[in-house]
Amino acid sequence: MLRAFRDAFRIPDLRRKIVFTLLLLAVYRLGSTIPTPGVNAAALAEATSGGLFGLISLISGGNLSQFSIFALGVLPYITASIVIQLLTTTIPKLEKLSKEGEEGRKKINQYTRYSAIALGAFQALFFSLYITSNPQFIAVGWDPGLFTVLVMVLTQVAGVAFTMWIGERITEVGVGNGISLIITAGIIANYPREIAATGELFRTEQVSLLQILAFAAVILVTIAGIVYVYQGERRVPVTYARARGGVPGGAARNLGGQATWLPIKVNQAGVIPVIFASAMLILPGLIGSATAERAPEVNAFIQTYLTFGSPWYILLEAALIFGFTYLYNSVQFDPRRISEQLREAGGFIPGVRPGTQTAEYLGAISSRLSLWGAIFLVVLTVFPQLVQRATGITTFQFSGTGLLIIVGVALETLKQLEAQLTVRRYDGFISKGRIRSRLN
C-alpha cells in the first residue's frame, strides 16, 4: 500500500490532487489557531481534559480546549450524518430517497448539511453559555452578556459551515474522504506537543527510558491489532443462477461471473459506539454538578463511583459500548433486507434456503461478529487507561479511539489511491492498444 502512495506522486493528476488536499488541510489547521472572540483560551484548556470534552477536543485537534473558530469542527456533521443514517431505515420517505441513485443521495446530503448547521448552532449555544457562566473563561474587555454569546455562536456556526465546505472539496477534488482526513489531521496535530511534553518528563527523570520504550511498544502492538481487526471480515459465499455484476449494494466481489462472496466486517460500527458511550457518561457529571448544593449525597456518589477511570466507570462504559455496538450494527446490517435483495438478484448462499433461513443465517453471523467487534472496542477503550496508569506517562494522550480513526482513514485513503492508480494503468493500456490498432 505504501508503494501506491509513492507511485501517486509520479502521476501529475494524482500529484495535484494530493497537493490540493494538503493545502486545504493546512488552511483548516491555520484556522484552528485563531481563538473565538471573547474567550480566555488558556483558562479554558484546563477544564476540557477528560470525559466527553476530552474526546471532542481529541477529535477536533485541540480546537475545543482553545475554543478556536473551528472548535466544533466536523462533529455536528458527523452527528447529523449518523442521525440521518439511522432515520433512513425508519422513515419511508428517506428510505425511498436513498434508493433513487445519485439524485436521492444529493437530497439526503442536503438534509445532512442543514441538520449539521442546526446542530452546530445548538452545540455552540451550549458551549457559549458554559463559557460565559464562568468568569475565568471570559477574555479581558468582554462582558458575559447576550452580545458575547451571539458573537461566539455566529463564529462557531460559520466555522462549522466552512469546515464542511473544506471536507466536501477534498472529497470531490482531492484524495480520500475529506471529513475523515480533517479528523485525522486534528488528532495528529496534537502528537508533536505531547511527544515534547513526554520528553520533558524524561529529561526531569520523572519517567525512565524503559517506561517510554514499553509505552512505545504498546502503541505499536495496538496499531498492529487495529490493522488486523479493521481488515478482518467473514466472507459469506454467494452463488447466482445467472451471471451478475456484483451483489446488491456493491458489497461483494465478482470472482468468476456467478461465484461471489458477501464480506461482513468484524468491526462494522467503527468508533461510533465509543462516541455514543462517552456522550452518555458525561451526563452523570453534569447531574452531579447541578445537584452539588441541593443534593450533596448524589454528587458524592457520582464523584466516588462514576468518575473517569474508576472501576465502575470502566464497567459502565464497557456495557454501553456493547449495547451501542449491537444497536448500530442491527440498523446498518439488515439480514432480512439483504436476503430479499439476494433473492431478487437470483443469488443464494450454498446450503441455505433463500428467504427466512438466509436472513437467520446472516443474522447469526452478524451477531457473532458484533460480539467480537464490541470486545475489540472495549479493549481499545480501556487498555490505554491501564497502560497510562502502569507507565505513569499521562502527557501523551494514548487513545485507542484516536488510533482507530488514524489507522482506518490511512487504510481507506491508500485503497483509494490504489484504485485510481489501477484505473489509470488500464486507461493507459487501452489508449496504447487503440494507437497500435490504428497504426496497424
C-alpha positions in Angstrom: 0.0 0.0 0.0 2.8 2.4 0.7 4.1 1.9 -2.8 0.7 3.2 -4.0 1.4 6.5 -2.2 4.9 6.7 -3.8 3.6 5.9 -7.3 0.9 8.5 -7.0 3.4 11.3 -6.9 4.7 10.2 -10.3 1.4 10.9 -12.0 0.8 14.6 -12.4 -3.0 14.4 -12.0 -2.8 12.5 -8.7 0.1 14.7 -7.5 -2.1 17.8 -8.0 -4.9 16.1 -6.0 -2.6 15.3 -3.1 -1.2 18.8 -3.0 -4.7 20.3 -3.2 -5.7 18.0 -0.2 -2.7 19.0 1.8 -3.3 22.7 1.2 -6.9 22.6 2.3 -5.9 20.6 5.4 -3.3 23.4 6.1 -6.0 26.0 5.8 -8.0 24.1 8.4 -5.1 23.8 10.8 -4.4 27.5 10.3 -7.9 28.4 11.3 -7.6 26.1 14.4 -5.0 28.6 15.8 -7.4 31.5 15.7 -9.4 31.8 19.0 -13.0 32.7 19.2 -13.6 36.4 20.2 -14.2 36.8 23.9 -12.7 33.5 25.1 -9.8 33.1 27.5 -8.2 30.0 25.8 -5.6 29.4 28.5 -8.1 29.1 31.3 -10.5 27.0 29.2 -7.8 24.5 28.3 -7.6 23.3 31.9 -11.3 22.5 32.1 -11.5 20.3 29.0 -9.1 17.4 29.8 -11.4 14.5 30.4 -14.8 12.9 29.6 -16.7 13.8 26.5 -15.0 17.2 26.4 -11.6 15.5 26.2 -12.9 13.2 23.4 -14.3 16.1 21.4 -11.0 18.0 21.9 -9.1 15.0 20.7 -11.1 14.6 17.6 -11.1 18.3 16.8 -7.3 18.5 17.3 -7.4 20.5 20.5 -9.8 23.1 19.0 -12.3 22.8 21.8 -9.7 23.3 24.5 -8.7 26.5 22.8 -12.3 27.2 21.6 -10.9 28.3 18.2 -13.1 29.4 15.3 -13.2 25.7 14.3 -13.8 24.4 17.9 -16.7 22.2 16.8 -15.0 21.2 13.6 -16.9 18.4 11.8 -18.6 17.0 14.9 -22.0 18.4 14.1 -21.7 17.0 10.6 -20.7 13.6 11.9 -23.6 13.6 14.4 -26.1 14.7 11.8 -24.9 12.0 9.4 -25.3 9.3 12.0 -28.8 10.5 12.8 -29.9 10.8 9.2 -28.4 7.4 8.5 -30.4 5.9 11.4 -33.6 7.7 10.3 -33.2 6.4 6.7 -34.1 2.9 7.9 -37.1 4.1 9.8 -38.7 6.9 7.7 -40.1 5.7 4.4 -39.5 9.0 2.6 -35.8 8.9 3.4 -35.6 5.2 2.6 -37.1 6.0 -0.8 -34.7 8.8 -1.4 -31.7 6.5 -0.6 -32.9 4.2 -3.4 -33.2 6.9 -6.1 -29.5 6.9 -7.0 -27.4 10.0 -7.3 -30.2 12.5 -7.0 -31.5 10.8 -3.9 -28.1 10.9 -2.3 -27.7 14.6 -3.1 -31.0 15.3 -1.4 -30.0 13.3 1.7 -26.7 15.2 1.8 -28.5 18.4 1.6 -30.7 17.4 4.6 -27.5 16.4 6.4 -25.9 19.8 5.9 -29.0 21.6 7.2 -29.1 19.3 10.2 -25.4 19.9 10.8 -25.8 23.7 10.8 -28.8 23.5 13.2 -27.0 21.0 15.5 -23.8 23.2 15.3 -25.8 26.2 16.4 -27.3 24.3 19.4 -23.9 23.0 20.4 -22.3 26.4 20.0 -25.0 27.9 22.2 -24.4 25.2 24.9 -20.6 25.8 24.9 -21.1 29.6 24.8 -23.4 29.6 27.8 -21.0 27.3 29.6 -18.1 29.7 28.9 -20.0 32.9 29.8 -21.3 31.3 33.1 -17.6 31.0 34.2 -16.0 34.5 34.5 -12.5 33.0 34.3 -13.2 31.8 30.8 -14.1 35.3 29.5 -11.3 37.3 27.8 -10.4 40.7 29.2 -12.6 43.5 27.9 -15.6 41.2 27.3 -18.8 41.1 29.3 -20.7 37.7 29.8 -23.8 39.1 28.1 -26.1 38.4 25.2 -23.7 40.1 22.7 -20.8 37.9 23.7 -22.9 34.7 23.4 -24.2 35.9 20.0 -20.7 36.5 18.7 -19.5 33.1 19.8 -22.5 31.3 18.3 -22.2 33.0 15.0 -18.4 32.4 14.9 -18.9 28.7 15.5 -21.7 28.3 13.0 -19.6 29.9 10.4 -16.7 27.6 11.3 -18.9 24.5 11.0 -20.1 25.6 7.6 -16.6 26.4 6.4 -15.2 23.1 7.7 -18.0 21.2 5.9 -17.1 23.0 2.7 -13.4 22.1 3.1 -14.3 18.4 3.7 -16.6 18.3 0.6 -14.0 19.9 -1.6 -11.4 17.4 -0.5 -13.8 14.5 -1.3 -14.7 15.9 -4.7 -11.4 17.3 -6.0 -8.7 15.8 -3.7 -7.9 12.4 -2.4 -9.8 10.4 0.3 -12.8 11.3 2.4 -12.5 15.0 3.4 -14.3 14.7 6.7 -12.2 11.7 7.8 -9.0 13.4 6.8 -9.9 16.6 8.8 -10.5 14.5 11.9 -7.2 12.6 11.4 -5.3 15.8 10.8 -6.7 17.2 14.1 -5.6 14.1 16.1 -2.1 14.0 14.6 -1.7 17.7 15.2 -1.6 17.1 19.0 1.2 14.5 18.8 4.3 16.8 18.4 3.3 18.8 21.5 2.6 15.6 23.5 5.8 14.0 22.4 7.7 17.1 23.5 6.0 17.0 26.9 6.9 13.3 27.3 10.5 14.1 26.5 10.4 16.8 29.2 9.3 14.1 31.7 12.3 12.0 30.7 14.6 15.0 31.0 13.5 15.7 34.5 13.7 12.0 35.4 10.0 11.6 36.2 9.9 8.6 33.8 12.6 6.2 32.8 13.7 5.2 29.4 12.4 1.7 29.9 8.9 3.1 30.6 9.0 5.2 27.4 10.2 2.2 25.4 7.4 0.0 26.9 4.9 2.7 26.2 6.0 3.0 22.5 6.0 -0.8 22.1 2.4 -1.0 23.4 1.4 1.7 20.9 2.9 -0.3 18.0 1.2 -3.5 19.1 -2.1 -1.6 19.4 -1.7 -0.3 15.8 -0.9 -3.8 14.5 -4.0 -5.1 16.3 -6.2 -2.4 14.9 -5.0 -3.1 11.3 -5.6 -6.8 11.8 -9.2 -6.3 13.2 -10.0 -3.5 10.8 -9.3 -5.6 7.8 -10.9 -8.7 9.3 -14.1 -9.9 7.7 -16.2 -13.0 7.3 -16.8 -13.9 3.6 -20.1 -15.5 3.0 -20.1 -17.4 -0.3 -22.9 -16.4 -2.7 -23.9 -18.1 -6.0 -26.0 -16.6 -8.7 -28.2 -18.5 -11.1 -27.0 -16.3 -13.8 -24.0 -14.0 -14.3 -24.3 -10.8 -12.3 -22.0 -7.8 -11.8 -21.7 -7.9 -8.1 -24.2 -8.3 -5.2 -26.8 -5.8 -4.0 -25.3 -2.6 -2.8 -21.9 -3.4 -4.3 -20.8 -5.3 -1.2 -19.4 -8.4 -2.9 -16.7 -9.0 -5.4 -17.0 -10.9 -8.6 -14.6 -13.8 -8.7 -15.9 -15.6 -11.8 -19.2 -14.5 -13.1 -21.5 -16.4 -10.9 -19.4 -17.2 -7.8 -19.1 -14.2 -5.4 -18.9 -13.6 -1.7 -20.5 -11.2 0.8 -18.0 -9.7 3.2 -19.1 -8.9 6.7 -16.6 -6.9 8.7 -15.7 -7.8 12.3 -15.9 -4.1 13.4 -18.8 -2.8 11.4 -19.6 0.1 13.7 -16.2 1.8 13.8 -15.7 4.3 16.7 -19.4 5.3 16.8 -20.3 3.1 19.9 -17.3 4.7 21.8 -18.5 8.2 21.0 -22.1 7.4 22.0 -20.9 5.8 25.2 -18.7 8.8 26.1 -21.7 11.1 25.4 -23.9 9.1 27.8 -21.2 9.1 30.5 -20.9 12.8 30.6 -24.5 13.0 31.9 -23.6 11.8 35.5 -21.0 14.5 35.8 -23.5 17.2 34.7 -26.1 15.9 37.1 -23.5 15.9 39.9 -22.5 19.5 39.2 -26.2 20.6 39.0 -27.1 18.9 42.3 -23.9 19.7 44.3 -25.7 22.1 46.6 -29.3 20.7 46.7 -28.3 17.0 46.9 -24.7 16.7 48.0 -25.1 12.9 48.6 -25.9 12.4 44.9 -22.8 14.4 43.9 -20.7 12.5 46.4 -21.9 9.1 44.9 -21.1 10.3 41.4 -17.7 11.6 42.3 -16.9 8.3 44.1 -18.1 5.7 41.6 -18.6 7.4 38.2 -15.5 9.5 37.8 -13.3 9.0 34.7 -11.0 6.0 35.2 -12.8 4.5 38.2 -13.7 0.7 38.1 -17.4 1.3 38.0 -17.0 3.9 35.2 -15.0 1.5 33.2 -17.6 -1.3 33.6 -20.5 1.0 32.7 -18.6 2.3 29.7 -17.9 -1.3 28.6 -21.6 -2.2 28.9 -22.7 0.9 26.9 -20.2 0.1 24.2 -21.6 -3.4 23.9 -25.1 -2.1 23.7 -24.4 0.6 21.1 -22.4 -1.8 19.0 -25.3 -4.2 18.7 -27.8 -1.4 18.2 -25.8 0.3 15.4 -25.0 -3.0 13.7 -28.6 -4.0 13.7 -29.5 -0.8 12.0 -26.7 -0.9 9.5 -26.8 -4.6 8.6 -30.3 -5.7 8.0 -30.2 -9.5 7.2 -33.9 -9.5 6.0 -33.3 -6.7 3.5 -30.1 -8.3 2.2 -31.9 -11.7 1.9 -34.6 -10.1 -0.2 -32.1 -8.4 -2.4 -30.2 -11.6 -3.0 -33.4 -13.4 -3.9 -34.4 -10.7 -6.3 -31.0 -10.8 -7.9 -31.1 -14.6 -8.4 -28.5 -15.2 -5.7 -28.4 -17.7 -2.8 -26.0 -19.0 -0.2 -25.0 -22.6 -0.9 -26.7 -25.0 1.6 -29.1 -22.3 2.9 -32.6 -21.8 1.6 -33.5 -18.4 0.2 -35.7 -16.1 2.3 -36.2 -16.5 6.0 -33.4 -19.1 6.5 -30.9 -16.9 4.7 -31.9 -13.9 6.9 -31.5 -16.0 10.0 -28.1 -17.3 8.8 -26.8 -13.8 8.1 -28.2 -12.5 11.4 -26.4 -15.2 13.3 -23.1 -14.4 11.6 -23.6 -10.7 12.2 -24.4 -11.3 15.9 -21.2 -13.3 16.5 -19.1 -10.8 14.7 -20.7 -7.9 16.6 -19.7 -9.7 19.9 -16.0 -9.8 18.8 -16.3 -6.2 17.5 -17.7 -5.0 20.8 -14.9 -6.8 22.8 -12.3 -5.2 20.5 -13.8 -1.7 21.1 -13.9 -2.2 24.9 -10.3 -3.4 25.0 -9.3 -0.4 22.7 -11.0 2.0 25.1 -10.0 0.5 28.5 -6.4 -0.7 27.7 -4.9 2.8 27.1 -6.2 3.9 30.5 -4.5 0.9 32.2 -1.3 1.4 30.3 -1.1 5.1 31.3 -1.5 4.1 34.9 1.1 1.5 34.7 3.8 3.6 32.9 3.0 6.9 34.5 3.0 8.7 31.1 0.0 10.9 31.1 1.4 13.7 28.9 0.8 11.6 25.7 -2.9 11.1 25.0 -2.7 7.4 24.1 -6.2 7.0 22.8 -7.4 3.8 21.2 -10.2 5.7 19.6 -7.8 8.2 18.0 -5.5 5.4 16.8 -8.5 3.5 15.3 -9.5 6.7 13.4 -6.0 7.3 12.1 -5.4 3.7 11.0 -8.8 3.4 9.4 -8.5 6.6 7.5 -5.0 5.8 6.3 -6.0 2.4 5.0 -9.1 3.8 3.2 -7.1 6.6 1.6 -4.4 4.2 0.4 -7.0 1.9 -1.0 -8.5 4.9 -3.0 -5.0 5.7 -4.3 -4.5 2.1 -5.4 -7.9 2.2 -7.1 -7.1 5.4 -9.0 -3.7 4.1 -10.0 -5.3 0.9 -11.3 -7.8 2.9 -13.4 -5.0 5.0 -14.9 -3.0 1.9 -15.7 -6.0 0.4 -17.5 -6.7 3.7 -19.3 -3.1 3.8 -20.5 -3.2 0.2 -21.6 -6.4 0.8 -23.6 -5.1 4.0 -25.1 -1.9 2.3 -26.2 -3.9 -0.5 -27.7 -6.0 1.9 -29.7 -2.9 3.7 -31.1 -1.3 0.4 -32.1 -4.5 -0.8 -33.8 -4.7 2.5 -35.8 -1.1 2.2 -36.8 -1.6 -1.4 -38.0 
